[in-house]
Amino acid sequence: MRRNRVSNCLFGMVLLVLVMSTGSRALAQRPLSSPSPSPTPSRSPSLESQFFKNVLSDQKAIWTAPFHLQREDTKWLVPLGLGTMALITTDRITGDEVAESRGLTGPSHTISEAGSALAGGGVAAGFYLIGRKTHSYKARETGLLTAEALLDSAIVVTALKGITQRKRPDSGHDRSEFWDGGSSFPSGHSATAWSMATVIASEYHEHRWVQFAAYGGASAVSISRFTGGKHYLSDVLVGSALGFGIGRYVYKTHHRKNVAPGGDEEDESLVASRWPVISPQYDRRHHRYGIGLTWTF
């Protein structure tokens, strides 16, 4: 009877994983619509002032994502679903094998600290404060979007943990069971590490070493949660997928292109230019014509 109940739980769990992780991924890959042209330049609201509003809009988009899946999503939906199902089926076996390797526990716990909420918040604050100090909009935006992605991930992971209530690998006889008062699924450290890494790697996409360091660090954190006996492989997979999807969605939705140091949206070439730029200025309606001189240094 116990095994039948667990089988039903696993089947329901697989469906939940498919919907949530693939939905977040679909949102992350969906192209943004182009804004309508404006006849006169205007200053956009700062990311600071829009922070909590953006988080609320993110949550609405994330939780309604399953209703926006398209046929082409099956090319990654099927592999992810099959992989998740296979891992859930073998989690107890692999988890017990790792539990016998006690030498991995200490190093794994040390590495996994990089995926804690405290570490993630420190990284976000560091980027933001450095950006303010050095007048670097990119660093400031990186800090804000990282904090936004971390908060989004924390909300989603907390909700899923409460729904699934999976027992952790060190929970004794009932380990790996769903709906049994646990908090193993999905891995919060993995979601934190991947959401943070994805925003940073996306912001500094022109530097390959940044991408390597960010994604390499996130992978190390995810693996360490398994080798440290804190999570199963399926917990890590889904947590990582959620973190990556949420990080990509936050970046693609709220990243501001062509932003000048003062905060106004301009041509990127003007931001980096150290030579004066002459541009025509005209207003046909009032028959006003002239020349504008811009020099950013």
N, C-alpha and C positions, 0 to 999 in steps of 0.2 A: 504494500500500500504506500509505503514511504517513497519507494522508487517511482511509482506511477505519478505521485503528486509532484515529485521533483522533475520528472520528464515533462509534465504539463507546464511547469514553471519555466523550464528551459526553453520550451517552444515559444511561450509568450515573451520571454526575455529576448530571444533572437529577433522577434518582430519589432520589439521596442528598440533594440540596437540598430536595426536596419533603418527604421524611420528617423530616429534622432541623429545618428551619425551621418547618414547619407543626406538628410535634410540640411544639416549645417554645411556639409560639403557643397551641396548644390547652391546654396546661397553664396558661399565663398567664391564660386566660379561664375556666377551670373554677372554679365557686364552691366555697368552703370549706364543710365540714360544720360544723354548730353543735356546740360542746362540750357534753357532758352536764352538767346542773346539779349543783352540789355543795352539800350542806347547810351547810357551813361554809366561810368564805373561807380561801384558802391562798395563800401567796406562790409565784408561778411562778419557775422557774429563770431567771436573768438571761440576756440574749442573749449576753453575754460568755462565760459558761460553756458555752453551747450552740453557740457559733460553728462550730467544726469539725464537730460532730455534724450541724448544719444543712447545712453544705456537702456532707457525704457523702450526706445524704438528698436534697439538691437534685440531685446527680449521678445518683443512682438514678432519680429522677423524670424528669430530662431525657432520659436515654438510653433509658428504657422508654416515653417518650411516644408513639412511633409505634404502639404496641399499644393505645392508648387513644383513637385518633381516632374521631369519630362522623360520622354522615351529614351533619349540618348544617355540618361543617367544610369541606365542598366549596365553600361560597360564597366562601371566601377561599383555599382550597387551589388551585382551578383558576386564578384570576387570578395568584397567586404563581408557580405552575408555568409558566404560559405566559409571564409576564414574565421569569422566570429563563432559560427556554429561548431567548427572543428576544435577551436580552442576551448570553448565552454565544455565540450564533451571530454576533453583530455586534461582539463585544468587540475583536477584532483591528483592525477598521476604525476604531472610535471611539478606541481606544487610540493608534493611529498618528496620528490627526488631532490629538489632544491633545499628542502628543510634539512636534509642529511648533510649538506655541505655548509657546516657552521662557519668555516673560515671566510665565507663571502659576506657574512652579516655585517661585520664592522665597517669594511670599506663601502659597502652598499648604502648603509645608513648615512655615512659621511657625504657621499655623492648625491644622494637623494635630497639633502638639505637645500641644494640649489633650486629645487622645485617647490619649496615651501612658500606659503603666502608672504612671510616676512621677507624672504630673499627676493621674490618677485616685486613686492612693493618697494624694496630698496633700489632695485634696478630702475624701475619706473621713475622714482623720485630723483635718482641720480641723473638720468637723462634730462629730466625736466629742469632741474636746478642748474645743470651745466649749460643747457640751452638758454636759460634766462641770463646767466652770468656772461656768456660769450655772445649773446644776441644771435644764436643759431636757431632759426625757426625749425629746421629739420630735427635737431636734438630735442627741442621743446615738444614738437608734435609726437616724436617717438615716445617720450615719457607719458604724454597724455593718452595716446592710443594704446600703449602697453597697459596702463592702468585700467583703461576701459575694457580691454580684452580680458584682463585678469578678473575684473569684477563680473563680467558676463559669464566667464567660465565657472567662477565660484558659485554663481546663482544656479546655473544649469546642473553642475555636478552635485551640489547640495540637494537639489530637487530629485535627481536620479538616485542618489544614495538612499534618500528617504522612501522612494517608491520601491526600489529593488531589495533593499535590506539584506544584502548578501554577506554571509559570514566570511571573515578573513582566513587566510591559510593557517593561522595559529589558534583557531577557535575550537580545536579538539574534534570530537566525533561529528559535529554538525558543520564542519568546515566546508566551504564552497557552496552551501545551500542558499537559495534565494528566499526572500520573504521570511527571514528567520531572525530579524533583529540585528543584522550586521551592517557594516558600512564599507564594504570592499569595492563595490561596483558603482561607477567606474573609478579609476585612479585619479584622485585630485591633483597629486603632484605631477602626473604626466600631463594633465590638461593645463595646469599652470605653466609648466616648462614649455610646452608646444605653443600655447597662445602667445607667450612672451617672445619666444624665438621667432615665430612667424612674423610678428609685427616688426621686429628689429631687422630681420633678414629682408623683408619687403621694403622697408625704408631705405636701407643701404644696399639695394640690389646691385648697384654698380661695383661693389667690392665683394669679390668672390670669397675672400677669407672671412668676411663677416658672416656670410651665409653658412660657410662650413663650420665656423665656431658656434653659431647659434643653433643650427640643427644638430650638430654633433653633441653639444651640451644637452639638448633636449632628449636626444636618443639615449645618452648615458643615464640621465635621470630616470627615464622610463624603464630601462633595463634594470637599474638598481632597485626599483620598487619590487621587481620580481625576484631578483637574486637575494634581496634582503628579507624575503619571506613576508612582505607586507601586502602583496597583491598577486593575483593570478595573471596569466598572459592575456586573457580576454579583457580583464580590467584595464590593463596597460594599453592594449590596442584601442579600445573604445575611448579611453581618456585622451590618448594621443590624437586620435581622429577628431574628437570634439575640440581639443585645443587648437589644432591646425585649422579646422574649418572656421572656428570663431575668430581666430587671429586674422585669417584672410578676409573674412567678411568685414571686420572692423576696419582694416586697412583700406580695402577697396571702396568702402562706403564713405569713410570720413577723412581719408587722405586728401589734402588740398594741393593740387598741382599749381605751379606757377605762382608761388607766394613770395612776395618781396619781404625783406627784413622788417619793414614796418607793419606787415600784416595784410596789406592790400594785395589782391590777386593781379599779377602782371605777367608779362612775358618772362620766362626763366632766363632768357639771354640778357635781359636787363639786370637781373639780380647778380649775375656773374661778371657782367661787363665792367671794365675799368676805363672805357672810352665813352665820350658823350654820344648820345643817340638823338638824332633830329627826326621828328615825326610831324606830319601835317595835322593841324587841328581845324575842324570846320563844323559849322552848324548851318545847314542849308535852310532850315526854317526861318532863322533870324538873319541869314545872310552874313554870318560871321566867319572869317577865315584867318588863319595864322599858322605859326610854327612853334612846336614845343621842343624844348631841349631837356633831356634827361641824362643825368650823370650819376651813376651809383658807384661809390668807392668806399 
